[in-house]
Amino acid sequence: MKRIGILALIASGLTIIFFTFNVFATDRGRPYYEEKGYVLWDIKTNDKVVAITFDDGPHPKYTEEILDVLEKNQAKATFFTLGQHAEKYPDIVLREFNDGHEVANHTYSHSRFKTAKQFKQELIDTNEVIYGITGTYPKLFRPVEGNYNDRLINIAVKQNFKVVMWSWHQDTEDWKKPGVNKIVEKVLTGTKPGDVILFHDGGGERSQTVQALEKILPKLKEQGYRFVTVSELMDNTNAETLH
């Protein structure tokens, strides 16, 4: 009984440590983080520029296909990369970088629940992997599944990251595989200057994402839009308010 009691106490303690990082930290809200300059969702600008972003790659098939579509349409994008995937497919990460795209940090393993120490280490490990491939350290970080709180943001900021989310109306939910036409309609009916659009190039079967991009990019180009990296979007000189 004594042993069972001790094990139960240890398990309870570990559970508290495990969930403290995510559950007991506060979320101060978008206006606070934007005013501090810690987090970007989008910008206000009159220029027809948008930032297309991809999470969870690289993938040996779909990331390459996406890069081909981007190249065909003279479009730049930002890839929020998983460290463990970058280690497996360094040539794809190098192509992203050499093609003029931005390679950013999306943690090492895509695990949601971590202690602060584990989270910080995943940021460092992923940056080191990307640096080993491209010779540059990422400055942008996107939380897994968009989940964040004050503690996570503070850790990221102390590691010299800008935390990047996406425009609330531009979550394509392509990971649900809703159909090519639904993805296309979601983007084309909602696009505004300064948007950050969320896609996924890894984490599953992404053929709908590739096909949707083949339709979205030419249509937006016809409307006068340019596709820039997130860093280029933040540097937009005609931005009224830089979030």
C-alpha positions in Angstrom: 0.0 0.0 0.0 2.9 2.3 0.9 4.5 1.8 -2.5 1.2 2.4 -4.3 0.7 5.6 -2.4 4.2 6.9 -3.3 3.7 6.0 -6.9 0.4 7.8 -6.9 1.9 10.9 -5.3 4.7 10.9 -7.9 2.3 10.5 -10.8 0.2 13.3 -9.4 3.2 15.6 -9.2 4.3 14.8 -12.7 0.8 15.5 -14.0 0.9 18.9 -12.3 4.3 19.7 -13.8 3.3 18.4 -17.2 0.2 20.5 -17.5 1.3 23.7 -15.7 2.9 25.1 -18.8 -0.2 25.0 -20.9 -3.1 25.1 -18.5 -2.3 27.5 -15.8 -0.7 30.3 -17.9 -2.9 33.2 -19.0 -3.8 34.4 -22.4 -3.8 38.3 -22.3 -5.6 38.5 -25.6 -4.8 39.7 -29.1 -4.7 43.5 -28.5 -2.2 43.1 -25.7 0.2 40.9 -27.7 -0.1 43.1 -30.8 0.6 46.3 -28.8 3.6 44.7 -27.3 4.8 43.6 -30.8 5.1 40.0 -29.7 2.6 38.4 -32.0 1.5 39.0 -35.6 -1.8 37.9 -37.1 -1.8 40.2 -40.1 -1.2 43.9 -41.0 -3.2 46.8 -42.2 -2.0 48.1 -45.5 -3.3 49.4 -48.8 -0.8 47.4 -50.8 -2.1 44.2 -52.3 0.3 41.9 -50.5 -0.4 38.6 -48.7 1.7 36.1 -46.9 1.1 32.5 -47.7 2.2 30.2 -44.9 2.6 26.4 -44.6 2.8 24.3 -41.4 4.2 20.9 -40.5 6.6 20.2 -43.3 8.7 19.4 -45.1 7.0 16.5 -46.7 8.9 14.5 -49.4 6.1 14.7 -51.9 3.7 17.6 -51.1 6.3 20.2 -50.2 8.1 19.6 -53.4 4.9 20.0 -55.4 4.0 23.1 -53.5 7.4 24.6 -54.3 6.8 23.9 -58.0 3.5 25.7 -57.9 5.0 28.7 -56.1 7.8 28.9 -58.6 5.4 28.8 -61.5 3.5 31.7 -60.0 6.5 33.8 -58.9 5.2 33.5 -55.3 7.2 33.6 -52.1 5.9 31.8 -48.9 6.9 31.1 -45.3 7.3 27.5 -44.2 6.8 26.8 -40.5 9.0 23.8 -40.2 9.2 20.9 -37.8 12.8 20.1 -36.7 12.4 16.3 -36.9 11.1 16.6 -40.5 13.8 19.0 -41.5 16.4 16.5 -40.3 14.8 13.8 -42.6 14.5 16.0 -45.7 17.3 18.6 -45.5 17.4 19.0 -49.3 13.8 20.2 -49.4 14.5 22.8 -46.7 17.5 23.9 -48.6 15.4 24.3 -51.8 12.9 26.4 -49.8 15.7 28.7 -48.7 17.4 28.8 -52.1 14.1 29.6 -53.8 13.7 32.7 -51.7 11.1 31.4 -49.3 11.3 31.9 -45.5 12.0 28.9 -43.3 10.6 29.4 -39.8 10.3 27.4 -36.5 7.3 25.2 -35.7 8.9 23.2 -32.8 10.8 20.0 -33.2 8.2 17.3 -32.7 4.8 19.0 -32.9 3.9 17.9 -29.4 1.3 20.2 -27.7 2.0 19.4 -24.0 5.4 20.4 -22.7 7.1 21.8 -19.7 8.6 25.2 -20.2 12.1 23.7 -20.3 11.0 21.1 -23.0 9.4 23.8 -25.1 12.4 26.0 -25.0 14.7 23.1 -25.9 12.5 22.3 -28.9 12.8 25.9 -30.2 16.6 25.7 -29.8 16.9 22.2 -31.4 14.7 23.2 -34.4 16.7 26.4 -35.0 20.0 24.5 -34.9 18.7 22.0 -37.4 17.6 24.7 -39.8 20.8 26.6 -39.3 22.8 23.5 -40.1 20.9 23.3 -43.5 20.5 27.0 -44.5 23.2 28.8 -42.5 20.6 31.1 -41.0 18.6 31.0 -37.7 14.9 31.5 -38.0 13.4 34.5 -36.4 9.7 33.5 -36.7 7.9 30.9 -34.6 4.3 29.5 -34.9 2.8 27.6 -32.0 1.5 24.1 -32.6 -2.1 24.2 -33.8 -2.1 27.9 -32.9 -2.3 27.2 -29.2 -0.5 29.9 -27.1 -0.5 31.5 -23.7 1.5 34.2 -22.0 4.2 31.9 -20.8 4.7 30.3 -24.2 4.9 33.7 -25.9 7.3 35.1 -23.3 9.7 32.1 -23.7 9.6 32.5 -27.5 10.2 36.3 -27.3 13.2 35.7 -24.9 14.6 33.4 -27.6 14.3 36.4 -30.0 11.3 35.1 -31.9 8.4 36.9 -33.4 5.3 34.7 -32.8 3.2 34.4 -36.0 -0.4 33.3 -36.1 -2.6 33.9 -39.2 -5.6 36.0 -40.2 -8.7 34.7 -38.4 -10.6 34.5 -41.6 -7.8 32.8 -43.5 -7.6 29.4 -41.9 -8.1 27.2 -44.9 -8.6 24.1 -42.7 -7.0 22.2 -45.5 -5.9 19.5 -43.0 -9.6 18.4 -42.8 -9.5 17.8 -46.6 -12.8 19.7 -47.2 -12.4 19.6 -51.0 -10.4 21.7 -53.4 -13.2 24.0 -54.3 -14.0 24.8 -50.6 -10.4 25.7 -50.0 -10.3 27.9 -53.1 -13.5 29.6 -52.2 -12.4 30.2 -48.6 -9.3 32.0 -49.7 -10.6 33.9 -52.7 -13.7 35.3 -51.0 -11.8 36.4 -47.9 -8.5 37.8 -49.1 -7.6 41.3 -48.1 -4.3 43.2 -48.3 -2.0 42.3 -45.4 -3.5 38.8 -44.8 -1.6 35.9 -43.5 -3.0 32.7 -45.0 -2.7 29.3 -43.4 -2.0 26.1 -45.3 -0.3 22.8 -44.4 2.4 21.1 -46.5 3.0 18.2 -44.0 1.2 16.2 -41.4 -0.9 14.1 -43.8 -2.2 13.8 -47.4 -2.0 17.3 -48.9 -3.0 16.8 -52.5 -6.0 19.1 -52.1 -3.7 21.9 -50.9 -1.6 21.6 -54.0 -4.6 21.6 -56.3 -6.1 24.5 -54.5 -3.0 26.6 -54.8 -2.9 25.9 -58.5 -6.2 27.8 -58.7 -5.8 30.4 -56.0 -2.4 31.9 -57.0 -3.3 32.8 -60.6 -6.7 34.3 -59.5 -5.1 36.5 -56.9 -2.4 37.5 -59.3 -5.1 38.6 -61.7 -6.5 40.8 -58.9 -3.1 42.4 -58.5 -1.9 40.6 -55.4 1.8 39.8 -54.6 2.9 36.9 -52.5 5.6 37.8 -49.9 7.2 36.1 -46.9 6.0 37.0 -43.4 9.1 39.1 -42.8 8.6 41.0 -46.0 5.0 41.6 -45.0 6.1 43.0 -41.6 8.5 45.3 -43.5 5.8 46.7 -45.7 6.5 50.4 -45.8 2.8 51.3 -46.5 1.4 49.5 -43.5 -0.9 51.7 -41.4 -0.6 49.5 -38.4 2.1 46.8 -38.0 0.7 44.1 -35.8 
